[in-house]
Amino acid sequence: MTTTPQRGIGSGFHARSTTDDVLRGIDLTGTLAIVTGGYSGLGRETTRALTGAGARVIVPARRRAVAEEALAGVDGVEVDELDLADLASVRAFAERVLASRRPVDVLVNNAAVMACPETRVGPGWEAQFATNHLGHFALVNHLWPALAAGGGGRVVSVSSAGHHLSDIRWDDPHFSHGYDRWLAYGQAKTANVLLAVHLDARGRDAGVRAFALHPGAILTPLQRHMTRQEMLDRGWIDEAGTPAESFKTPEQGAATQVWAATSPLLAGLGGVYCEDCDIAEVCGDDAAPMSGGVRGYAVDPRQAARLWALSAELTGVDAFATSTS
């Protein structure tokens, strides 16, 4: 079994391409997509773009009323309830989807928290690892029958250049000793990439392919745990609150996840990390933190298999437990 090379395919798109650009000429009529966090920031733009191309989109949300208000007027949307930090909630949502007997063509693991104060969820899990990774891991596994039913589904996990900040902390993934909110975020984003790597290896025989991506720098509610001064110090905004020139609009930021979810150029490919609407290159060990490309540890199949096993142990769910890899 071969793997997709982690190198560009000449997609014809670029950092400033928008969701409308990558969807031009693509008809998603009859497609069912699920977009976690699909009512805010990049998620809302992803929902708007997919429904605009004809897809039906389920948006599961921890705050259902807020989601319904944010998506009022967007045709083709179903809002449901889901708290990724609560495994019982994840299972209940997936059971409702499975009960509808509809194949799921696209799952976009978009919801995330970033650099939050130390927070514990479930049995004491660190909140960023639990929400950004373990909740989505459980969701993918519970939804597997619906993803495999159509024979050509895609699972897209929204990672970040933040994965450059940390590999998986195998000795202490939940930061039991010395919490660092940015290292915790980096670890969770690395986990998003590794999930795509191993899910693709497991799922491709059933026609399900998986991708991870960096959307680029965009000001969204994801920065809610950062102060204005922090963003000033990092050069993300100026004194007037205007984003840096390097920042993307939501339409540009969501383009890579929409491209990964729908592009015919990716037919037969998977298990790779994308950025700027193309497959990214592996960067060297001496690359500057948060620069372009993907770190080797984030696309290492052995690391991916190890994280899958750990995640299955923690969540108690593994759709492939009786199959061979």
NUPALUM-804748 format. One line per 3 residues: number of its first residue (from 1); their letters; for each residue x, y, z of N, C-alpha, C. Coordinates in pm, whole numbers, padded with zeros to 5 digits. Example, Ala and Ser with C-alpha at 12.3 -4.5 7.8 and 13.67 -1.06 7.14 Angstrom:
1 = as = 01319:-00569:00780:01230:-00450:00780:01320:-00330:00780 ~ 01285:-00225:00708:01367:-00106:00714:01290:00003:00787
***
This chain:
1 = mtt = 00085:-00119:00000:00000:00000:00000:00088:00124:00000 ~ 00067:00211:-00096:00151:00330:-00107:00086:00448:-00033 ~ 00169:00546:-00002:00120:00667:00063:00135:00785:-00031
4 = tpq = 00058:00889:-00008:00064:01009:-00090:00188:01089:-00055 ~ 00270:01128:-00151:00387:01209:-00120:00347:01343:-00061 ~ 00424:01387:00039:00397:01516:00102:00465:01626:00021
7 = rgi = 00411:01652:-00097:00462:01758:-00182:00352:01812:-00272 ~ 00371:01937:-00316:00269:02006:-00391:00229:01936:-00519 ~ 00103:01958:-00560:00052:01896:-00683:00019:02002:-00789
10 = gsg = 00058:02128:-00763:00028:02232:-00861:-00120:02254:-00878 ~ -00188:02283:-00769:-00334:02294:-00771:-00384:02412:-00854 ~ -00299:02513:-00870:-00343:02633:-00941:-00401:02738:-00848
13 = fha = -00414:02703:-00720:-00463:02799:-00621:-00346:02851:-00538 ~ -00375:02942:-00447:-00268:03006:-00370:-00323:03060:-00239 ~ -00238:03132:-00164:-00275:03178:-00031:-00396:03270:-00030
16 = rst = -00420:03343:-00138:-00532:03437:-00142:-00654:03381:-00214 ~ -00650:03255:-00252:-00768:03193:-00312:-00879:03187:-00207 ~ -01002:03196:-00252:-01117:03195:-00161:-01196:03065:-00176
19 = tdd = -01292:03049:-00087:-01380:02932:-00095:-01455:02930:-00228 ~ -01498:03047:-00273:-01568:03052:-00402:-01476:03013:-00516 ~ -01349:03050:-00507:-01252:03013:-00612:-01239:02861:-00622
22 = vlr = -01219:02795:-00507:-01190:02651:-00512:-01315:02568:-00543 ~ -01433:02627:-00524:-01557:02555:-00553:-01614:02586:-00691 ~ -01550:02675:-00762:-01603:02712:-00894:-01614:02588:-00984
25 = gid = -01733:02564:-01036:-01756:02450:-01124:-01785:02319:-01053 ~ -01787:02320:-00919:-01813:02198:-00842:-01958:02198:-00792 ~ -02031:02093:-00821:-02170:02080:-00780:-02179:01976:-00669
28 = ltg = -02219:02019:-00549:-02227:01930:-00434:-02369:01886:-00403 ~ -02457:01901:-00499:-02596:01858:-00480:-02600:01709:-00443 ~ -02673:01678:-00336:-02682:01540:-00291:-02575:01500:-00192
31 = tla = -02482:01592:-00163:-02374:01565:-00069:-02417:01602:00072 ~ -02382:01517:00170:-02407:01548:00311:-02273:01571:00379 ~ -02259:01687:00442:-02137:01722:00514:-02170:01751:00659
34 = ivt = -02072:01729:00745:-02080:01769:00885:-01962:01861:00911 ~ -01988:01977:00970:-01882:02073:01000:-01889:02108:01148 ~ -01798:02057:01228:-01798:02094:01369:-01755:02240:01382
37 = ggy = -01820:02310:01474:-01792:02452:01486:-01831:02529:01363 ~ -01928:02479:01289:-01964:02536:01160:-02052:02659:01166 ~ -02055:02724:01280:-02139:02843:01295:-02058:02967:01332
40 = sgl = -01925:02953:01336:-01841:03065:01379:-01710:03064:01302 ~ -01658:03182:01272:-01527:03193:01210:-01515:03116:01081 ~ -01406:03038:01070:-01383:02961:00948:-01490:02855:00928
43 = gre = -01544:02804:01037:-01648:02704:01026:-01773:02757:00959 ~ -01812:02880:00995:-01931:02939:00933:-01908:02963:00784 ~ -01789:03010:00749:-01760:03031:00608:-01757:02898:00532
46 = ttr = -01708:02793:00596:-01708:02660:00533:-01851:02613:00510 ~ -01937:02632:00610:-02077:02595:00596:-02144:02674:00483 ~ -02120:02805:00480:-02178:02889:00375:-02133:02843:00237
49 = alt = -02004:02814:00225:-01950:02776:00094:-02005:02641:00048 ~ -02009:02542:00137:-02057:02409:00099:-02205:02410:00064 ~ -02285:02479:00144:-02427:02485:00113:-02450:02564:-00016
52 = gag = -02368:02666:-00039:-02381:02744:-00162:-02355:02662:-00286 ~ -02275:02555:-00270:-02246:02466:-00384:-02343:02349:-00391 ~ -02444:02351:-00303:-02549:02249:-00311:-02550:02144:-00203
55 = arv = -02451:02144:-00114:-02444:02041:-00009:-02547:02067:00100 ~ -02585:01961:00166:-02660:01969:00292:-02556:01960:00403 ~ -02561:02051:00501:-02458:02055:00605:-02521:02045:00743
58 = ivp = -02474:01948:00821:-02512:01938:00961:-02407:02012:01042 ~ -02452:02105:01126:-02362:02181:01212:-02393:02144:01357 ~ -02312:02059:01418:-02330:02028:01558:-02263:02135:01644
61 = arr = -02331:02179:01749:-02280:02292:01827:-02306:02272:01975 ~ -02210:02316:02053:-02227:02312:02200:-02334:02412:02243 ~ -02343:02523:02172:-02444:02626:02202:-02543:02631:02084
64 = rav = -02640:02546:02090:-02730:02529:01976:-02803:02657:01938 ~ -02852:02731:02035:-02926:02854:02005:-02836:02956:01937 ~ -02712:02965:01981:-02617:03058:01920:-02591:03018:01775
67 = aee = -02577:02887:01753:-02553:02839:01617:-02672:02867:01527 ~ -02792:02845:01576:-02911:02869:01495:-02921:03016:01457 ~ -02888:03105:01550:-02893:03247:01520:-02787:03285:01417
70 = ala = -02664:03230:01435:-02554:03264:01344:-02579:03214:01202 ~ -02656:03106:01189:-02679:03047:01057:-02816:03078:01000 ~ -02889:03166:01067:-03021:03205:01015:-03004:03264:00876
73 = gvd = -03084:03216:00785:-03075:03266:00648:-02985:03185:00558 ~ -02909:03091:00614:-02823:03004:00533:-02903:02879:00500 ~ -02937:02860:00375:-03018:02744:00335:-02934:02617:00338
76 = gve = -03001:02505:00362:-02935:02376:00354:-02861:02335:00479 ~ -02895:02396:00595:-02824:02368:00719:-02915:02300:00820 ~ -02863:02202:00889:-02930:02141:01004:-02840:02164:01126
79 = vde = -02894:02219:01233:-02817:02241:01355:-02852:02133:01457 ~ -02750:02076:01517:-02769:01972:01618:-02681:02008:01738 ~ -02680:01921:01838:-02605:01948:01960:-02483:01857:01970
82 = ldl = -02372:01913:02014:-02249:01835:02032:-02152:01914:02119 ~ -02103:01849:02222:-01996:01904:02304:-01877:01809:02290 ~ -01774:01852:02219:-01660:01765:02192:-01582:01727:02317
85 = adl = -01600:01801:02424:-01531:01770:02549:-01606:01667:02632 ~ -01722:01623:02584:-01808:01528:02655:-01830:01407:02565 ~ -01766:01296:02595:-01774:01179:02508:-01916:01123:02496
88 = asv = -01998:01140:02599:-02137:01095:02591:-02213:01180:02488 ~ -02184:01309:02484:-02245:01398:02386:-02200:01361:02244 ~ -02073:01329:02228:-02021:01289:02097:-02092:01163:02049
91 = raf = -02103:01066:02136:-02169:00940:02099:-02316:00963:02065 ~ -02385:01045:02143:-02528:01070:02119:-02549:01139:01984 ~ -02464:01236:01952:-02477:01304:01823:-02456:01203:01710
94 = aer = -02350:01124:01720:-02321:01027:01614:-02436:00927:01598 ~ -02495:00887:01707:-02607:00792:01700:-02725:00853:01626 ~ -02748:00982:01645:-02858:01048:01573:-02829:01052:01423
97 = vla = -02706:01077:01388:-02669:01078:01246:-02685:00938:01187 ~ -02635:00837:01257:-02645:00699:01207:-02791:00655:01195 ~ -02875:00701:01287:-03016:00662:01284:-03086:00717:01161
100 = srr = -03033:00826:01103:-03094:00883:00984:-03063:00801:00859 ~ -02967:00710:00870:-02926:00620:00761:-02877:00695:00637 ~ -02823:00812:00657:-02768:00888:00545:-02616:00872:00543
103 = pvd = -02557:00842:00429:-02411:00841:00420:-02356:00981:00443 ~ -02244:00990:00512:-02177:01118:00533:-02062:01127:00433 ~ -02069:01223:00345:-01969:01237:00239:-01848:01317:00283
106 = vlv = -01869:01414:00372:-01761:01501:00418:-01777:01527:00566 ~ -01669:01509:00640:-01664:01549:00781:-01549:01646:00797 ~ -01580:01770:00838:-01476:01869:00861:-01462:01890:01012
109 = nna = -01351:01844:01066:-01321:01861:01208:-01261:02000:01227 ~ -01350:02098:01240:-01311:02237:01239:-01306:02302:01377 ~ -01392:02258:01468:-01402:02323:01599:-01271:02310:01677
112 = avm = -01239:02414:01753:-01113:02412:01829:-01114:02519:01936 ~ -01028:02499:02034:-00994:02603:02131:-00844:02626:02121 ~ -00801:02748:02152:-00660:02781:02137:-00609:02858:02259
115 = acp = -00498:02811:02312:-00425:02882:02417:-00514:02923:02533 ~ -00600:02832:02575:-00690:02864:02686:-00619:02845:02820 ~ -00670:02908:02926:-00615:02882:03059:-00626:02733:03091
118 = etr = -00546:02686:03183:-00549:02544:03217:-00691:02503:03256 ~ -00742:02405:03183:-00879:02358:03203:-00878:02206:03194 ~ -00952:02144:03282:-00963:01998:03284:-01104:01957:03245
121 = vgp = -01116:01856:03161:-01247:01804:03122:-01246:01652:03137 ~ -01366:01594:03139:-01375:01448:03150:-01301:01397:03273 ~ -01219:01294:03257:-01146:01237:03370:-01016:01313:03402
124 = gwe = -01017:01444:03384:-00898:01523:03412:-00811:01550:03292 ~ -00866:01532:03172:-00789:01555:03049:-00765:01703:03027 ~ -00650:01736:02969:-00620:01875:02931:-00717:01913:02820
127 = aqf = -00779:02031:02832:-00893:02066:02749:-00861:02078:02600 ~ -00743:02130:02564:-00715:02147:02421:-00693:02012:02353 ~ -00622:01922:02418:-00601:01788:02363:-00735:01714:02357
130 = atn = -00816:01732:02461:-00944:01662:02468:-01042:01713:02363 ~ -01054:01844:02351:-01152:01902:02259:-01107:01895:02114 ~ -00985:01942:02089:-00937:01950:01952:-00907:01813:01892
133 = hlg = -00861:01721:01976:-00824:01589:01923:-00916:01476:01968 ~ -00923:01448:02098:-00994:01329:02143:-01142:01332:02107 ~ -01206:01448:02117:-01346:01458:02079:-01367:01427:01933
136 = hfa = -01279:01480:01848:-01290:01452:01705:-01253:01307:01674 ~ -01155:01253:01745:-01120:01111:01726:-01242:01024:01754 ~ -01310:01049:01867:-01428:00970:01900:-01539:00991:01797
139 = lvn = -01555:01113:01750:-01658:01142:01652:-01635:01065:01522 ~ -01511:01067:01473:-01478:00993:01351:-01509:00845:01367 ~ -01471:00789:01478:-01491:00646:01498:-01638:00608:01513
142 = hlw = -01714:00690:01585:-01857:00662:01598:-01930:00678:01465 ~ -01884:00773:01383:-01950:00798:01255:-01900:00708:01142 ~ -01804:00621:01172:-01739:00545:01066:-01839:00472:00974
145 = pal = -01943:00407:01025:-02036:00338:00933:-02097:00433:00830 ~ -02128:00555:00870:-02187:00652:00777:-02082:00707:00681 ~ -01958:00722:00729:-01852:00770:00641:-01817:00666:00535
148 = aag = -01817:00540:00574:-01781:00434:00481:-01895:00397:00387 ~ -02018:00433:00424:-02134:00388:00348:-02134:00438:00205 ~ -02083:00559:00184:-02085:00614:00049:-01970:00571:-00038
151 = ggg = -01868:00512:00023:-01754:00461:-00053:-01661:00566:-00109 ~ -01675:00690:-00065:-01586:00795:-00119:-01584:00918:-00033 ~ -01594:00900:00098:-01598:01013:00189:-01462:01073:00216
154 = rvv = -01464:01196:00267:-01341:01263:00308:-01356:01317:00451 ~ -01250:01303:00527:-01243:01359:00662:-01132:01462:00662 ~ -01166:01584:00697:-01071:01695:00692:-01053:01751:00833
157 = svs = -00931:01748:00883:-00903:01800:01017:-00827:01931:01007 ~ -00883:02034:01069:-00821:02167:01065:-00713:02173:01173 ~ -00590:02164:01129:-00476:02176:01219:-00428:02321:01216
160 = sag = -00298:02342:01221:-00243:02477:01224:-00092:02469:01214 ~ -00031:02580:01170:00115:02589:01181:00158:02581:01326 ~ 00062:02598:01417:00090:02581:01559:00142:02444:01594
163 = hhl = 00125:02346:01503:00179:02212:01532:00331:02216:01542 ~ 00393:02321:01488:00539:02336:01498:00584:02352:01643 ~ 00492:02392:01730:00529:02424:01868:00555:02301:01953
166 = sdi = 00497:02188:01917:00514:02071:02004:00477:01941:01935 ~ 00560:01842:01953:00527:01703:01919:00430:01652:02026 ~ 00388:01528:02016:00306:01468:02122:00394:01445:02244
169 = rwd = 00346:01487:02359:00420:01471:02485:00382:01333:02542 ~ 00446:01232:02491:00407:01095:02526:00415:01068:02676 ~ 00504:01132:02745:00519:01107:02888:00418:01185:02972
172 = dph = 00355:01288:02912:00259:01369:02989:00168:01448:02894 ~ 00086:01379:02817:00002:01449:02719:-00100:01543:02781 ~ -00134:01522:02908:-00235:01605:02972:-00175:01712:03063
175 = fsh = -00044:01735:03049:00022:01842:03123:-00009:01834:03273 ~ 00012:01716:03326:-00008:01699:03470:00096:01775:03550 ~ 00209:01802:03485:00319:01870:03553:00361:01991:03471
178 = gyd = 00312:02109:03505:00356:02231:03440:00282:02259:03311 ~ 00171:02331:03321:00090:02360:03204:00147:02477:03125 ~ 00153:02462:02993:00191:02570:02903:00083:02574:02795
181 = rwl = 00007:02683:02789:-00108:02687:02700:-00071:02680:02553 ~ 00049:02730:02515:00088:02726:02375:00145:02590:02337 ~ 00217:02527:02427:00264:02392:02399:00145:02295:02391
184 = ayg = 00046:02319:02477:-00075:02235:02474:-00149:02252:02342 ~ -00155:02374:02293:-00217:02397:02163:-00137:02330:02052 ~ -00005:02345:02057:00079:02282:01956:00064:02132:01952
187 = qak = 00059:02070:02070:00042:01924:02076:-00092:01883:02014 ~ -00199:01957:02046:-00331:01925:01992:-00334:01937:01840 ~ -00264:02037:01787:-00261:02056:01642:-00176:01948:01573
190 = tan = -00070:01903:01638:00005:01789:01586:-00083:01665:01584 ~ -00163:01649:01689:-00254:01535:01695:-00355:01537:01581 ~ -00400:01654:01541:-00493:01665:01428:-00431:01610:01300
193 = vll = -00302:01638:01279:-00234:01589:01159:-00217:01437:01166 ~ -00172:01390:01281:-00150:01246:01297:-00279:01167:01283 ~ -00390:01225:01325:-00519:01158:01306:-00546:01136:01157
196 = avh = -00520:01238:01076:-00541:01224:00932:-00451:01118:00871 ~ -00327:01112:00918:-00232:01016:00863:-00280:00872:00887 ~ -00319:00842:01011:-00356:00703:01041:-00496:00670:00993
199 = lda = -00588:00766:01001:-00723:00741:00950:-00719:00710:00802 ~ -00636:00783:00728:-00626:00757:00585:-00571:00617:00559 ~ -00472:00576:00637:-00415:00442:00619:-00519:00334:00648
202 = rgr = -00602:00358:00748:-00704:00260:00784:-00826:00266:00692 ~ -00861:00385:00649:-00988:00402:00580:-00985:00396:00429 ~ -00866:00404:00369:-00862:00417:00223:-00920:00297:00149
205 = dag = -00908:00177:00208:-00963:00059:00140:-01115:00066:00131 ~ -01176:00144:00222:-01321:00163:00219:-01358:00287:00139 ~ -01257:00352:00079:-01282:00470:-00002:-01283:00600:00075
208 = vra = -01253:00595:00204:-01252:00717:00287:-01109:00770:00296 ~ -01089:00895:00258:-00958:00958:00261:-00959:01071:00363 ~ -00843:01096:00421:-00832:01196:00528:-00721:01295:00498
211 = fal = -00744:01418:00539:-00650:01527:00518:-00644:01614:00643 ~ -00530:01680:00660:-00517:01784:00763:-00465:01909:00695 ~ -00474:02023:00764:-00435:02146:00697:-00408:02259:00795
214 = hpg = -00333:02356:00743:-00315:02486:00808:-00396:02587:00729 ~ -00494:02655:00792:-00576:02748:00716:-00508:02881:00687 ~ -00400:02911:00759:-00338:03042:00751:-00373:03122:00874
217 = ail = -00320:03242:00882:-00349:03329:00995:-00473:03412:00965 ~ -00573:03402:01053:-00699:03474:01036:-00747:03517:01174 ~ -00801:03636:01186:-00861:03676:01312:-01004:03624:01318
220 = tpl = -01029:03537:01415:-01161:03477:01435:-01184:03467:01586 ~ -01298:03417:01630:-01319:03397:01774:-01220:03297:01837 ~ -01140:03229:01756:-01040:03139:01811:-00943:03212:01904
223 = qrh = -00923:03341:01882:-00831:03419:01963:-00894:03472:02093 ~ -01009:03419:02131:-01081:03478:02244:-01006:03468:02376 ~ -00910:03378:02386:-00834:03366:02511:-00708:03451:02511
226 = mtr = -00688:03530:02408:-00572:03618:02399:-00613:03762:02428 ~ -00527:03836:02492:-00555:03977:02517:-00516:04059:02394 ~ -00569:04180:02389:-00533:04271:02280:-00384:04297:02280
229 = qem = -00326:04310:02398:-00182:04339:02406:-00100:04222:02352 ~ -00143:04101:02380:-00072:03985:02325:-00072:03986:02173 ~ -00184:04020:02115:-00191:04023:01969:-00110:04139:01912
232 = ldr = -00106:04250:01983:-00019:04360:01942:00127:04319:01948 ~ 00166:04256:02057:00306:04215:02076:00350:04114:01970 ~ 00257:04031:01924:00289:03931:01822:00281:03988:01680
235 = gwi = 00238:04112:01669:00228:04173:01537:00107:04128:01458 ~ 00008:04071:01527:-00111:04023:01459:-00205:04138:01423 ~ -00207:04242:01506:-00290:04358:01480:-00208:04484:01506
238 = dea = -00256:04597:01453:-00191:04724:01486:-00273:04795:01593 ~ -00235:04915:01628:-00300:04988:01737:-00449:05010:01708 ~ -00485:05016:01581:-00625:05036:01545:-00704:04905:01544
241 = gtp = -00634:04794:01568:-00701:04664:01565:-00708:04602:01428 ~ -00640:04662:01330:-00640:04610:01193:-00546:04490:01183 ~ -00590:04379:01123:-00503:04262:01111:-00379:04291:01026
244 = aes = -00271:04220:01053:-00149:04232:00973:-00179:04196:00828 ~ -00099:04252:00736:-00123:04228:00593:-00114:04079:00557 ~ -00038:04004:00635:-00022:03861:00606:-00146:03780:00642
247 = fkt = -00237:03839:00719:-00356:03766:00762:-00455:03753:00646 ~ -00527:03642:00649:-00626:03614:00547:-00765:03660:00592 ~ -00854:03674:00495:-00995:03692:00526:-01055:03555:00558
250 = peq = -01171:03550:00622:-01234:03420:00646:-01256:03340:00517 ~ -01290:03408:00408:-01312:03339:00280:-01183:03277:00227 ~ -01071:03342:00253:-00941:03287:00214:-00896:03179:00312
253 = gaa = -00920:03203:00441:-00877:03107:00542:-00948:02974:00534 ~ -01076:02978:00499:-01153:02853:00488:-01131:02781:00357 ~ -01063:02846:00264:-01049:02787:00130:-00977:02653:00132
256 = tqv = -00873:02639:00214:-00795:02515:00211:-00877:02397:00263 ~ -00957:02417:00368:-01037:02305:00417:-01149:02270:00318 ~ -01206:02369:00252:-01307:02342:00150:-01243:02272:00031
259 = waa = -01124:02315:-00007:-01051:02250:-00117:-01022:02105:-00083 ~ -00973:02080:00039:-00940:01943:00079:-01065:01856:00083 ~ -01178:01915:00115:-01302:01839:00126:-01366:01806:-00007
262 = tsp = -01332:01884:-00112:-01408:01872:-00236:-01328:01859:-00365 ~ -01201:01895:-00364:-01128:01906:-00490:-01111:01773:-00563 ~ -01147:01768:-00690:-01122:01646:-00769:-00972:01621:-00788
265 = lla = -00890:01722:-00769:-00745:01703:-00781:-00690:01609:-00674 ~ -00764:01591:-00567:-00720:01505:-00456:-00777:01364:-00465 ~ -00846:01333:-00571:-00901:01198:-00588:-00786:01096:-00585
268 = glg = -00802:00995:-00502:-00698:00892:-00490:-00584:00928:-00400 ~ -00588:01047:-00339:-00482:01091:-00250:-00535:01102:-00108 ~ -00444:01116:-00011:-00488:01131:00128:-00373:01113:00226
271 = gvy = -00404:01139:00352:-00306:01123:00458:-00200:01232:00460 ~ -00231:01348:00404:-00133:01455:00391:-00182:01583:00458 ~ -00086:01672:00483:-00110:01804:00541:-00104:01907:00430
274 = ced = -00204:01995:00427:-00215:02093:00319:-00206:02235:00374 ~ -00169:02328:00287:-00176:02470:00319:-00187:02548:00188 ~ -00252:02663:00194:-00269:02748:00076:-00323:02669:-00043
277 = cdi = -00421:02582:-00014:-00492:02506:-00119:-00400:02419:-00202 ~ -00305:02355:-00140:-00217:02258:-00204:-00158:02170:-00094 ~ -00095:02061:-00134:-00025:01977:-00037:00106:02047:00001
280 = aev = 00135:02051:00129:00253:02121:00180:00376:02032:00173 ~ 00490:02095:00178:00618:02024:00183:00655:01997:00329 ~ 00739:01895:00351:00794:01872:00484:00907:01972:00506
283 = cgd = 00902:02043:00617:01005:02143:00646:01118:02079:00726 ~ 01236:02139:00721:01351:02086:00791:01344:02110:00941 ~ 01426:02037:01014:01428:02052:01160:01471:02191:01203
286 = daa = 01542:02262:01114:01590:02395:01148:01496:02505:01102 ~ 01380:02468:01052:01284:02569:01006:01234:02652:01123 ~ 01207:02779:01098:01159:02868:01203:01023:02821:01254
289 = pms = 00998:02831:01384:00867:02793:01439:00754:02869:01370 ~ 00645:02799:01346:00525:02857:01285:00546:02901:01141 ~ 00654:02854:01078:00677:02885:00938:00599:02787:00851
292 = ggv = 00617:02793:00721:00542:02707:00631:00587:02563:00636 ~ 00503:02475:00583:00537:02333:00576:00493:02257:00699 ~ 00518:02127:00695:00477:02040:00804:00600:01973:00865
295 = rgy = 00601:01963:00996:00709:01895:01067:00703:01745:01042 ~ 00819:01684:01033:00825:01541:01006:00755:01458:01110 ~ 00762:01500:01237:00699:01419:01342:00547:01417:01329
298 = avd = 00489:01517:01261:00344:01523:01248:00290:01433:01138 ~ 00376:01386:01049:00331:01298:00940:00402:01163:00946 ~ 00456:01129:01061:00525:01002:01081:00421:00892:01104
301 = prq = 00412:00792:01017:00310:00687:01033:00321:00611:01165 ~ 00441:00593:01214:00456:00523:01342:00401:00605:01457 ~ 00428:00736:01454:00372:00824:01555:00219:00825:01545
304 = aar = 00169:00826:01422:00025:00828:01401:-00042:00704:01457 ~ 00018:00588:01434:-00037:00463:01487:-00032:00462:01639 ~ 00074:00516:01695:00087:00521:01841:-00019:00612:01901
307 = lwa = -00043:00727:01838:-00145:00818:01890:-00284:00757:01876 ~ -00309:00689:01765:-00439:00623:01747:-00464:00525:01861 ~ -00362:00445:01893:-00378:00346:02000:-00404:00414:02134
310 = lsa = -00331:00521:02163:-00352:00595:02287:-00492:00655:02291 ~ -00534:00713:02182:-00665:00777:02176:-00778:00675:02191 ~ -00761:00559:02130:-00860:00453:02144:-00869:00406:02289
313 = elt = -00755:00398:02354:-00753:00358:02495:-00824:00461:02581 ~ -00800:00588:02556:-00858:00695:02638:-01008:00709:02615 ~ -01051:00698:02489:-01193:00722:02457:-01277:00595:02460
316 = gvd = -01213:00480:02451:-01286:00354:02452:-01357:00323:02322 ~ -01313:00384:02212:-01378:00358:02083:-01272:00345:01974 ~ -01289:00243:01890:-01197:00221:01778:-01271:00143:01670
319 = afa = -01308:00213:01564:-01388:00150:01458:-01314:00038:01387 ~ -01182:00034:01402:-01102:-00065:01331:-01041:-00169:01424 ~ -01094:-00181:01542:-01034:-00268:01644:-01025:-00412:01599
322 = tst = -01117:-00458:01515:-01116:-00599:01474:-01055:-00618:01336 ~ -01006:-00506:01276:-00947:-00518:01143:-00798:-00507:01153 ~ -00730:-00537:01045:-00584:-00526:01041:-00546:-00401:00966
325 = s = -00434:-00340:01006:-00391:-00216:00941:-00308:-00246:00819
***
